[in-house]
Amino acid sequence: MKNRITEILGSQYPIILGAMRFITLAKMAAAMSNAGGFGLIAASGMKAEPLRKQIRNARELTDNPLGINIPVYRPNAFEALEIAIEEGIKTITTSAGDAGKLIKRIKEAGIKVLHMAPTVEMAKKAEDAGVDGVIAVGTEAGGHVGRDEVSTLTLIPQVVDAVRIPVVAAGGIGDARGWVAVHALGAEGIQMGTRFLVTEECPVPEVYKQAILAARDNSTMIAARKGFPLRALKNKAVMAIREMEEKGANQEEINAFVDKLGSEHKNDPDYMLMPAGQIAGLTKEITTIEELIKRMVEGANRLSLELAGDFES
Ligand SMILES: Cc1cc2nc3c(=O)[nH]c(=O)nc-3n(C[C@H](O)[C@H](O)[C@H](O)COP(=O)(O)O)c2cc1C
């Protein structure tokens, strides 16, 4: 499959492994790139040398292109970009902030960039800043989501109409049906996060994987709605964050509480913070990344043939 997104990524398929902080590291990124998709190493929270090491480790596992994701608001954003340049990364994604802050250096280095945008306004702003494409992410997604809670179904066609650069869809895609649906909406590629949490290569604890396998359509909720909204599996931790917020806690207090939870409740599914999207409810088995991509590609081919002619009168 060839289009403007595969051209930017240099991958066989326009499918991106959504960056997941401290989860999508060398092993997952390389497995994704070996499967024909585009593997991303999450730079969020990583110091320079560990990030460099992850990139080098991934390179030992695959010859195919892979990239890194840089959340712009993080203090290590500029440093992570320098590492990407030094290590010869050709495509990156940026998120959570103004892509314009990094764009001059990105362009000087000849790197391609896709920026994540949860609204039409933010997608247009990223286009004006000079990014090569946008990843429009709906509120169904796992992890941090936009404050305005615009859904993927409504966001994608509006972003596609508003920008000239290619659009990747993220948020709520878990199988070939989701891919074909957003393709019909005008997206030239997809990014998935939650579905990759239940792959063999994913390093999250087994309790996290099992909680996703057991999840239903309504098993997630958004915590920290007024601060930095985060969609995660509903449990005591998320309910406690909601309660803190209702009582007026600010983002710093919430962050401190989350850090405390992380250290005190390792592997306790009631109190671990487990970011996941609404598509967790669709996910019923653990597969390898290779198998997942194979099913996505075969399924999308089959579905598009089945759909041909459905709308003739
Ligand atoms: C556990 C987890 C961690 C995430 N960490 C990041 C991150 O560090 N940077 C980022 O841009 N997006 C992050 N995301 C968002 C994903 O990259 C992706 O856009 C999102 O999961 C897509 O929606 P889906 O979960 O419905 O597939 C994270 C998502 C999850 C579930």
PDBQT file of the ligand as one rigid body, heavy atoms in Angstrom, charges set to zero:
ROOT
HETATM    1  C1  LIG A 401      -0.584   3.444  28.067  1.00  0.00    +0.000 C 
HETATM    2  C2  LIG A 401      -0.576   4.544  27.061  1.00  0.00    +0.000 A 
HETATM    3  C3  LIG A 401       0.485   5.442  27.036  1.00  0.00    +0.000 A 
HETATM    4  C4  LIG A 401       0.544   6.462  26.077  1.00  0.00    +0.000 A 
HETATM    5  N1  LIG A 401       1.636   7.302  26.026  1.00  0.00    +0.000 NA
HETATM    6  C5  LIG A 401       1.730   8.248  25.033  1.00  0.00    +0.000 A 
HETATM    7  C6  LIG A 401       2.912   9.027  24.877  1.00  0.00    +0.000 A 
HETATM    8  O1  LIG A 401       3.897   8.906  25.621  1.00  0.00    +0.000 OA
HETATM    9  N2  LIG A 401       2.924   9.947  23.864  1.00  0.00    +0.000 N 
HETATM   10  C7  LIG A 401       1.871  10.108  23.004  1.00  0.00    +0.000 A 
HETATM   11  O2  LIG A 401       1.924  10.940  22.089  1.00  0.00    +0.000 OA
HETATM   12  N3  LIG A 401       0.762   9.350  23.111  1.00  0.00    +0.000 NA
HETATM   13  C8  LIG A 401       0.672   8.417  24.086  1.00  0.00    +0.000 A 
HETATM   14  N4  LIG A 401      -0.435   7.593  24.145  1.00  0.00    +0.000 N 
HETATM   15  C9  LIG A 401      -1.445   7.658  23.059  1.00  0.00    +0.000 C 
HETATM   16  C10 LIG A 401      -1.125   6.615  21.953  1.00  0.00    +0.000 C 
HETATM   17  O3  LIG A 401       0.098   6.895  21.330  1.00  0.00    +0.000 OA
HETATM   18  C11 LIG A 401      -2.224   6.569  20.859  1.00  0.00    +0.000 C 
HETATM   19  O4  LIG A 401      -2.351   7.799  20.192  1.00  0.00    +0.000 OA
HETATM   20  C12 LIG A 401      -3.584   6.187  21.407  1.00  0.00    +0.000 C 
HETATM   21  O5  LIG A 401      -3.453   5.084  22.272  1.00  0.00    +0.000 OA
HETATM   22  C13 LIG A 401      -4.529   5.830  20.245  1.00  0.00    +0.000 C 
HETATM   23  O6  LIG A 401      -5.809   5.493  20.678  1.00  0.00    +0.000 OA
HETATM   24  P1  LIG A 401      -6.255   3.965  21.068  1.00  0.00    +0.000 P 
HETATM   25  O7  LIG A 401      -5.717   3.761  22.428  1.00  0.00    +0.000 OA
HETATM   26  O8  LIG A 401      -7.736   4.042  21.042  1.00  0.00    +0.000 OA
HETATM   27  O9  LIG A 401      -5.668   3.056  20.048  1.00  0.00    +0.000 OA
HETATM   28  C14 LIG A 401      -0.517   6.593  25.121  1.00  0.00    +0.000 A 
HETATM   29  C15 LIG A 401      -1.596   5.681  25.165  1.00  0.00    +0.000 A 
HETATM   30  C16 LIG A 401      -1.642   4.669  26.099  1.00  0.00    +0.000 A 
HETATM   31  C17 LIG A 401      -2.792   3.689  26.088  1.00  0.00    +0.000 C 
ENDROOT
TORSDOF 0
